[in-house]
Amino acid sequence: MEQQFDATLTGTDSEIDGTVQQVIRPGYSEAYDFRSIDGTLHLLIGKDRDGEWIRISGTEPYLSSWIDELAEQAASHSL
């Protein structure tokens, strides 16, 4: 069952609103896919074998702080 929630990432000039969906990615215990409402930002993060959140893929450029922001928001929504 696909679950999704609204999320906001902090950009350099403004906030970026979007939706997040939990996805299954081989090699990651958890993974989340963020897509901005305006279509300008895509960020896919996953928790690696060491328990660290990393960027798997997405648009360039991106801010490394978005990885932690997205992981915190995902944890608070307990998908």
C-alpha positions, 0 to 999 in steps of 0.5 A: 500500500502506497502512503504519502505525506506532505513535506517542506524542505528549506531552500536557499531562497525559500521553502520547497513544498512537496510530497514524500512517498516511502519506496522499496530500494534493494540494499536500503532498510528504508527509502523515501522519494520527495518530489516538489509540487512545482516539479523542480526538485526530486530527492531519493534518500535511503538508510544504508547498512550502517544506519546512515541516511544518504542521497540515492538520486535526484536533481542537481544541485541539491543541499546536503541538509535536505537529507536530514530534513527529509529523514526527520520528517519521514520519521515523524510520520511513521510510515 
